[in-house]
Amino acid sequence: MIGKLNHVAIAVPDLDSATAIYRDTLGARVSEPVPLPDHGVTTVFVELPNTKIELLEPLGEDSPIARFLERSPQGGIHHLCYEVADIALARDRLLREGLRILGDGKPRIGAHGKPVIFLHPKDMTGTLIELEQT
């Protein structure tokens, strides 16, 4: 069902500083910041030959990333994103298997402009998993 790893998301307290590390120190190509108010984040993508790194900075006090950074002030890995061919079929299969979808269970448009869902970390060996339709 799942395809390739699309990205690893890292929550950061300072997007400019984190971007500079990847761009200036490591020499990676980094996208421009994109605010995503529906998700409560501003994001950039670090382009790698085999995948991407998504850097997430809170956008407002109610951001889930703000809550994450309260527990881990220096930041850290927030989630892994895997590609799926059909988000609705994937969701329905996972629900039949007893897994929990975060939110209302309906796919939302993610940072790449494609439908995404998030799986509860307690059902996924302690890791927040995002599925993105490709």
Phi and psi in degrees as GROMACS dihedral restraints (atoms count N, CA, C in turn):
[ dihedral_restraints ]
;  ai    aj    ak    al  type     phi  dphi    fc
    3     4     5     6     1   -80.2    20    10
    4     5     6     7     1   148.7    20    10
    6     7     8     9     1  -101.9    20    10
    7     8     9    10     1  -141.9    20    10
    9    10    11    12     1   -74.9    20    10
   10    11    12    13     1   162.4    20    10
   12    13    14    15     1   -68.7    20    10
   13    14    15    16     1   121.5    20    10
   15    16    17    18     1   -84.3    20    10
   16    17    18    19     1   -48.3    20    10
   18    19    20    21     1  -162.7    20    10
   19    20    21    22     1   162.2    20    10
   21    22    23    24     1  -110.6    20    10
   22    23    24    25     1   125.8    20    10
   24    25    26    27     1   -99.3    20    10
   25    26    27    28     1   132.4    20    10
   27    28    29    30     1  -121.4    20    10
   28    29    30    31     1   122.6    20    10
   30    31    32    33     1   -77.5    20    10
   31    32    33    34     1   134.6    20    10
   33    34    35    36     1  -133.3    20    10
   34    35    36    37     1   145.2    20    10
   36    37    38    39     1   -79.0    20    10
   37    38    39    40     1   -20.7    20    10
   39    40    41    42     1  -140.9    20    10
   40    41    42    43     1   101.8    20    10
   42    43    44    45     1   -63.8    20    10
   43    44    45    46     1   -39.4    20    10
   45    46    47    48     1   -61.9    20    10
   46    47    48    49     1   -44.3    20    10
   48    49    50    51     1   -65.8    20    10
   49    50    51    52     1   -44.2    20    10
   51    52    53    54     1   -65.5    20    10
   52    53    54    55     1   -40.0    20    10
   54    55    56    57     1   -60.8    20    10
   55    56    57    58     1   -43.6    20    10
   57    58    59    60     1   -61.2    20    10
   58    59    60    61     1   -37.7    20    10
   60    61    62    63     1   -61.2    20    10
   61    62    63    64     1   -48.5    20    10
   63    64    65    66     1   -71.1    20    10
   64    65    66    67     1   -41.1    20    10
   66    67    68    69     1   -77.4    20    10
   67    68    69    70     1   -53.6    20    10
   69    70    71    72     1   -85.6    20    10
   70    71    72    73     1   -41.2    20    10
   72    73    74    75     1   -83.3    20    10
   73    74    75    76     1   -44.7    20    10
   75    76    77    78     1   -95.8    20    10
   76    77    78    79     1    -9.1    20    10
   78    79    80    81     1    74.1    20    10
   79    80    81    82     1    23.7    20    10
   81    82    83    84     1   -86.3    20    10
   82    83    84    85     1   156.6    20    10
   84    85    86    87     1   -84.1    20    10
   85    86    87    88     1   128.8    20    10
   87    88    89    90     1  -126.0    20    10
   88    89    90    91     1   135.1    20    10
   90    91    92    93     1   -71.2    20    10
   91    92    93    94     1   168.4    20    10
   93    94    95    96     1   -71.6    20    10
   94    95    96    97     1   152.3    20    10
   96    97    98    99     1   -65.1    20    10
   97    98    99   100     1   141.5    20    10
   99   100   101   102     1  -129.0    20    10
  100   101   102   103     1   116.5    20    10
  102   103   104   105     1   -74.7    20    10
  103   104   105   106     1   135.4    20    10
  105   106   107   108     1  -124.0    20    10
  106   107   108   109     1    80.8    20    10
  108   109   110   111     1   -57.5    20    10
  109   110   111   112     1   -33.0    20    10
  111   112   113   114     1   -65.0    20    10
  112   113   114   115     1   -23.9    20    10
  114   115   116   117     1  -105.6    20    10
  115   116   117   118     1    -6.3    20    10
  117   118   119   120     1    72.3    20    10
  118   119   120   121     1    29.7    20    10
  120   121   122   123     1  -140.4    20    10
  121   122   123   124     1   158.7    20    10
  123   124   125   126     1  -112.2    20    10
  124   125   126   127     1   136.5    20    10
  126   127   128   129     1  -131.8    20    10
  127   128   129   130     1   150.0    20    10
  129   130   131   132     1  -132.0    20    10
  130   131   132   133     1   154.6    20    10
  132   133   134   135     1  -115.9    20    10
  133   134   135   136     1   130.6    20    10
  135   136   137   138     1   -94.5    20    10
  136   137   138   139     1   120.0    20    10
  138   139   140   141     1   -86.8    20    10
  139   140   141   142     1   124.9    20    10
  141   142   143   144     1  -119.4    20    10
  142   143   144   145     1   161.9    20    10
  144   145   146   147     1   -60.7    20    10
  145   146   147   148     1   -31.6    20    10
  147   148   149   150     1  -114.2    20    10
  148   149   150   151     1    -7.0    20    10
  150   151   152   153     1  -171.1    20    10
  151   152   153   154     1  -165.1    20    10
  153   154   155   156     1  -132.6    20    10
  154   155   156   157     1   157.5    20    10
  156   157   158   159     1  -112.8    20    10
  157   158   159   160     1   128.5    20    10
  159   160   161   162     1  -102.8    20    10
  160   161   162   163     1   122.4    20    10
  162   163   164   165     1   -97.9    20    10
  163   164   165   166     1   127.1    20    10
  165   166   167   168     1  -117.2    20    10
  166   167   168   169     1   126.1    20    10
  168   169   170   171     1  -117.5    20    10
  169   170   171   172     1   140.5    20    10
  171   172   173   174     1   -60.3    20    10
  172   173   174   175     1   142.3    20    10
  174   175   176   177     1  -118.7    20    10
  175   176   177   178     1    88.3    20    10
  177   178   179   180     1    98.2    20    10
  178   179   180   181     1   161.9    20    10
  180   181   182   183     1   -71.2    20    10
  181   182   183   184     1   -23.7    20    10
  183   184   185   186     1   -88.0    20    10
  184   185   186   187     1     4.8    20    10
  186   187   188   189     1   -64.7    20    10
  187   188   189   190     1   138.5    20    10
  189   190   191   192     1   -62.2    20    10
  190   191   192   193     1   -25.4    20    10
  192   193   194   195     1   -72.6    20    10
  193   194   195   196     1   -33.9    20    10
  195   196   197   198     1   -61.1    20    10
  196   197   198   199     1   -42.6    20    10
  198   199   200   201     1   -66.0    20    10
  199   200   201   202     1   -39.2    20    10
  201   202   203   204     1   -60.4    20    10
  202   203   204   205     1   -45.0    20    10
  204   205   206   207     1   -70.6    20    10
  205   206   207   208     1   -21.6    20    10
  207   208   209   210     1   -63.0    20    10
  208   209   210   211     1   -37.9    20    10
  210   211   212   213     1   -83.4    20    10
  211   212   213   214     1   -28.6    20    10
  213   214   215   216     1  -134.6    20    10
  214   215   216   217     1    79.0    20    10
  216   217   218   219     1   -57.4    20    10
  217   218   219   220     1   -27.6    20    10
  219   220   221   222     1   -86.1    20    10
  220   221   222   223     1    -5.1    20    10
  222   223   224   225     1    94.6    20    10
  223   224   225   226     1  -173.6    20    10
  225   226   227   228     1   159.3    20    10
  226   227   228   229     1   179.4    20    10
  228   229   230   231     1   -64.4    20    10
  229   230   231   232     1   127.6    20    10
  231   232   233   234     1   -99.9    20    10
  232   233   234   235     1   -47.7    20    10
  234   235   236   237     1  -159.1    20    10
  235   236   237   238     1   166.2    20    10
  237   238   239   240     1  -112.0    20    10
  238   239   240   241     1   142.5    20    10
  240   241   242   243     1  -119.4    20    10
  241   242   243   244     1   125.3    20    10
  243   244   245   246     1  -112.5    20    10
  244   245   246   247     1   149.2    20    10
  246   247   248   249     1   -87.5    20    10
  247   248   249   250     1   144.9    20    10
  249   250   251   252     1  -134.3    20    10
  250   251   252   253     1   152.1    20    10
  252   253   254   255     1   -74.6    20    10
  253   254   255   256     1   -36.3    20    10
  255   256   257   258     1  -139.5    20    10
  256   257   258   259     1   108.3    20    10
  258   259   260   261     1   -64.7    20    10
  259   260   261   262     1   -38.2    20    10
  261   262   263   264     1   -67.0    20    10
  262   263   264   265     1   -43.7    20    10
  264   265   266   267     1   -63.9    20    10
  265   266   267   268     1   -41.9    20    10
  267   268   269   270     1   -61.8    20    10
  268   269   270   271     1   -47.4    20    10
  270   271   272   273     1   -58.9    20    10
  271   272   273   274     1   -48.3    20    10
  273   274   275   276     1   -62.0    20    10
  274   275   276   277     1   -40.3    20    10
  276   277   278   279     1   -64.1    20    10
  277   278   279   280     1   -43.9    20    10
  279   280   281   282     1   -66.1    20    10
  280   281   282   283     1   -39.3    20    10
  282   283   284   285     1   -63.0    20    10
  283   284   285   286     1   -40.3    20    10
  285   286   287   288     1   -62.3    20    10
  286   287   288   289     1   -31.1    20    10
  288   289   290   291     1   -80.3    20    10
  289   290   291   292     1    -4.5    20    10
  291   292   293   294     1    92.7    20    10
  292   293   294   295     1     8.4    20    10
  294   295   296   297     1   -80.3    20    10
  295   296   297   298     1   154.4    20    10
  297   298   299   300     1  -100.6    20    10
  298   299   300   301     1   135.1    20    10
  300   301   302   303     1  -100.3    20    10
  301   302   303   304     1   131.2    20    10
  303   304   305   306     1   -71.2    20    10
  304   305   306   307     1   154.8    20    10
  306   307   308   309     1    75.2    20    10
  307   308   309   310     1  -148.0    20    10
  309   310   311   312     1   -87.6    20    10
  310   311   312   313     1     2.9    20    10
  312   313   314   315     1    86.3    20    10
  313   314   315   316     1    -7.7    20    10
  315   316   317   318     1   -89.0    20    10
  316   317   318   319     1   135.8    20    10
  318   319   320   321     1   -59.3    20    10
  319   320   321   322     1   142.2    20    10
  321   322   323   324     1  -116.7    20    10
  322   323   324   325     1   160.3    20    10
  324   325   326   327     1   -79.2    20    10
  325   326   327   328     1   126.1    20    10
  327   328   329   330     1   -95.0    20    10
  328   329   330   331     1  -167.4    20    10
  330   331   332   333     1   -64.3    20    10
  331   332   333   334     1   -24.9    20    10
  333   334   335   336     1   -92.9    20    10
  334   335   336   337     1     7.0    20    10
  336   337   338   339     1    76.8    20    10
  337   338   339   340     1    18.2    20    10
  339   340   341   342     1  -119.9    20    10
  340   341   342   343     1   156.4    20    10
  342   343   344   345     1   -65.4    20    10
  343   344   345   346     1   139.2    20    10
  345   346   347   348     1  -137.3    20    10
  346   347   348   349     1   155.7    20    10
  348   349   350   351     1  -136.6    20    10
  349   350   351   352     1   159.3    20    10
  351   352   353   354     1  -119.9    20    10
  352   353   354   355     1   137.5    20    10
  354   355   356   357     1   -99.6    20    10
  355   356   357   358     1   140.3    20    10
  357   358   359   360     1   -59.8    20    10
  358   359   360   361     1   129.9    20    10
  360   361   362   363     1   -58.7    20    10
  361   362   363   364     1   -30.8    20    10
  363   364   365   366     1   -67.1    20    10
  364   365   366   367     1   -20.7    20    10
  366   367   368   369     1   -92.2    20    10
  367   368   369   370     1    -7.6    20    10
  369   370   371   372     1  -127.2    20    10
  370   371   372   373     1    50.0    20    10
  372   373   374   375     1    51.2    20    10
  373   374   375   376     1    37.9    20    10
  375   376   377   378     1    81.5    20    10
  376   377   378   379     1    11.3    20    10
  378   379   380   381     1  -118.6    20    10
  379   380   381   382     1   130.3    20    10
  381   382   383   384     1   -70.5    20    10
  382   383   384   385     1   126.2    20    10
  384   385   386   387     1  -117.7    20    10
  385   386   387   388     1   131.0    20    10
  387   388   389   390     1  -106.2    20    10
  388   389   390   391     1   136.1    20    10
  390   391   392   393     1  -111.1    20    10
  391   392   393   394     1   132.3    20    10
  393   394   395   396     1  -123.8    20    10
  394   395   396   397     1   130.0    20    10
  396   397   398   399     1   -72.8    20    10
  397   398   399   400     1   134.4    20    10
